[in-house]
Amino acid sequence: MSVFHEGERMVQQRIGVQATADSIGRMIQPFIPQGFDLFLEQQSIVVIASTDSTGSLWASLITGYPGMIQVKDPKTIEICTQFMLQDPFISNIKHNGNVGLIVIDFEHQIRVRVNGNAEFTDENALRVDVEQIYGNCPKHIQMRSLTPIDRRLGPVQTFGRLGILTPEQNRWIREADTFFIASSGPEGKTDASHRGGNPGFIKMLDDDALVFPDYRGNMLFNTLGNIQINPNTGILFLDFNMGRTLQLTGRSSIVWEVSGEEKLRFPGAQRLVEFRINGVIQAENVIPFDWNFLGYSPYNPSSPIK
């Protein structure tokens, strides 16, 4: 039985990488491989993708101390930390347990993706029954080390719920070098993925729309395959300096052909993804770390024309 759904297959066939995807896809496992438990249990950052009652997708941040993730058995992990109760994923999981996780170590450029079904067993404990788990390559992860700090969790501030960004949020996105994207395929199976590039790799089309490049990756096309089936997506930006997050929900579409002018604006782009914003949440004082920037990924294409 294939680990890929029809949307992923459609994209792989369109690009002509079915054989490569089948070979690489063998790394996708229905259980936690030996050695993954050591990595997971040392991490402090998880991004979780979830679906709300309207079908909208959200990408959310979970933080804590090393040890907050516990591997209970080869099919189960538990995340124990102080969750931000105002975040959409709290209520989303209570009516739809399908989630995607990406556990990331920025300093060592390592990320592991977990897809499965989640439920709260306690106010501060989230159990995830693993359906798929696999490692991703280090491409486009900017290197940052972190130091925990005692940053008091602040109130969630909401701007532009109809999907219009403020000028400050617009600038935040244009200067970003990292974001995460939530997507969902058949049967509501949800996925979280990482995207990165040099500042300026994301362009604003308007105050309610943006576009970003799709660089050469692992040839699995999980995110683009999901978008083929379900355009609803969520995006999460982290402000590493100010300790805040920006969550967007909306709909994505794939631009398959990149014109000559677009190749100049988006060096290295194989395709483009346009994202139209339907909702915005900005949360202050929610990242309890100080960050030390160590360098951009050597895989990043040169800075695009702004």
Long-range contacts (C-beta under 8 A, 24 or more apart in sequence): 3-28, 3-132, 4-220, 4-225, 5-185, 5-186, 5-189, 5-225, 5-229, 6-186, 6-229, 7-185, 7-186, 7-224, 7-225, 7-226, 7-227, 7-228, 7-229, 7-230, 8-185, 8-220, 8-221, 8-222, 8-224, 8-225, 8-226, 8-228, 9-225, 10-225, 10-228, 11-221, 11-224, 11-225, 11-228, 12-219, 12-220, 12-221, 12-225, 14-256, 15-221, 17-219, 17-221, 20-219, 21-219, 21-220, 21-221, 24-218, 24-219, 24-220, 25-220, 27-134, 27-135, 28-132, 28-133, 28-134, 28-220, 29-132, 29-133, 29-134, 30-75, 30-130, 30-131, 30-132, 30-133, 31-74, 31-75, 31-130, 31-133, 32-71, 32-74, 32-75, 32-77, 32-130, 32-133, 33-133, 36-71, 36-112, 36-133, 36-135, 37-71, 39-103, 39-105, 39-110, 39-112, 40-69, 40-71, 40-77, 40-103, 40-112, 41-66, 41-67, 41-69, 41-70, 41-71, 42-66, 42-67, 42-105, 43-68, 43-69, 43-103, 43-104, 43-105, 44-68, 44-146, 44-148, 44-289, 45-103, 45-104, 45-105, 45-106, 45-146, 46-79, 46-101, 46-102, 46-103, 46-104, 47-101, 47-102, 47-104, 47-180, 47-192, 47-194, 47-236, 48-89, 48-99, 48-100, 48-101, 48-118, 48-192, 49-99, 49-100, 49-101, 49-182, 49-183, 49-184, 49-190, 49-191, 49-192, 49-234, 50-88, 50-89, 50-92, 50-93, 50-96, 50-98, 50-99, 50-182, 50-190, 51-92, 51-96, 51-98, 51-184, 51-188, 51-190, 51-232, 52-88, 52-91, 52-92, 52-96, 52-249, 53-91, 53-92, 53-95, 53-96, 55-232, 56-232, 56-234, 56-249, 56-278, 56-279, 57-182, 57-183, 57-184, 57-190, 57-232, 57-233, 57-234, 57-249, 58-88, 58-89, 58-92, 58-182, 58-234, 58-247, 58-249, 59-180, 59-181, 59-182, 59-192, 59-234, 59-235, 59-236, 59-247, 60-87, 60-88, 60-89, 60-236, 60-247, 61-87, 61-236, 61-238, 61-245, 61-286, 61-287, 63-286, 63-287, 63-288, 63-289, 65-148, 69-103, 72-127, 74-130, 75-129, 75-130, 76-127, 76-128, 76-129, 76-130, 77-114, 77-127, 77-128, 77-130, 78-121, 78-125, 78-126, 78-127, 78-128, 79-125, 79-126, 79-128, 80-122, 80-124, 80-125, 80-126, 81-124, 82-124, 82-153, 83-123, 83-124, 83-126, 84-153, 84-156, 84-283, 84-286, 86-155, 86-156, 86-283, 87-156, 87-283, 88-247, 88-281, 93-118, 93-119, 93-120, 93-126, 94-120, 96-188, 98-184, 98-187, 98-188, 98-189, 98-190, 99-128, 99-190, 99-192, 100-182, 100-183, 100-190, 100-191, 100-192, 100-193, 101-128, 101-192, 102-136, 102-180, 102-192, 102-193, 102-194, 104-141, 104-194, 106-141, 106-142, 106-143, 106-144, 106-145, 106-146, 107-143, 107-144, 107-145, 107-146, 107-294, 109-138, 109-141, 109-143, 109-297, 110-135, 110-138, 111-135, 111-136, 111-138, 111-141, 111-194, 112-136, 113-191, 113-192, 113-193, 113-222, 115-189, 115-190, 115-191, 131-189, 136-194, 136-218, 137-217, 137-218, 138-297, 138-299, 139-196, 139-215, 139-217, 139-297, 139-299, 140-194, 140-195, 140-196, 140-197, 140-215, 140-297, 140-299, 140-300, 141-178, 141-194, 141-196, 141-297, 142-177, 142-178, 142-196, 142-293, 142-295, 142-296, 142-297, 143-293, 143-294, 143-295, 143-296, 143-297, 144-240, 144-291, 144-292, 144-293, 144-294, 145-291, 145-292, 145-294, 146-289, 146-290, 146-291, 146-292, 147-289, 147-290, 147-291, 147-292, 148-288, 148-289, 149-288, 149-289, 149-290, 150-288, 151-243, 151-285, 151-287, 151-288, 152-285, 153-285, 153-286, 153-288, 154-283, 154-284, 154-285, 154-286, 155-284, 156-281, 156-282, 156-283, 156-284, 157-282, 157-283, 157-284, 158-280, 158-281, 158-282, 159-280, 159-282, 160-280, 161-279, 161-280, 162-278, 162-279, 163-208, 163-250, 163-276, 163-277, 163-278, 163-279, 163-280, 164-207, 164-208, 164-277, 164-280, 165-204, 165-207, 165-208, 165-277, 165-280, 169-246, 169-280, 169-282, 170-204, 170-207, 172-237, 172-239, 172-246, 173-202, 173-204, 173-210, 173-237, 173-246, 174-199, 174-200, 174-202, 174-203, 174-204, 174-306, 175-199, 175-200, 176-202, 176-237, 177-201, 177-296, 178-237, 178-238, 179-212, 179-235, 179-236, 179-237, 179-238, 180-235, 180-236, 181-223, 181-233, 181-234, 181-235, 181-236, 182-233, 182-234, 182-235, 182-236, 183-222, 183-223, 183-226, 183-227, 183-230, 183-232, 183-233, 183-234, 183-252, 184-226, 184-229, 184-230, 184-232, 185-225, 185-226, 185-229, 185-230, 186-229, 191-222, 191-223, 191-226, 193-222, 193-223, 196-297, 196-300, 197-300, 197-301, 198-296, 198-300, 198-301, 198-302, 198-303, 198-304, 199-303, 200-303, 200-304, 200-306, 201-266, 201-300, 201-301, 201-304, 203-265, 203-266, 203-304, 205-274, 208-276, 208-277, 209-274, 209-275, 209-276, 209-277, 210-274, 210-275, 210-277, 211-255, 211-272, 211-273, 211-274, 211-275, 212-272, 212-273, 212-275, 213-266, 213-268, 213-269, 213-270, 213-271, 213-272, 213-273, 213-301, 214-254, 214-269, 214-270, 214-271, 214-272, 214-273, 215-268, 215-269, 215-270, 215-299, 215-301, 216-268, 216-270, 224-254, 224-271, 224-273, 227-252, 227-253, 227-254, 227-273, 228-254, 233-275, 235-275, 238-287, 239-287, 240-287, 240-291, 240-293, 241-291, 242-284, 243-284, 243-285, 243-286, 243-287, 243-288, 243-289, 244-282, 244-283, 244-284, 244-285, 244-286, 244-287, 245-282, 245-283, 245-286, 245-287, 246-280, 246-281, 246-282, 247-280, 247-281, 247-282, 247-283, 248-275, 248-277, 248-279, 248-280, 249-277, 249-278, 249-279, 250-275, 250-276, 250-277, 250-278, 250-279, 251-275, 251-276, 251-278, 252-276, 264-304, 264-305, 265-304, 265-305, 266-304, 267-301, 267-302, 267-304, 268-300, 268-301, 269-301
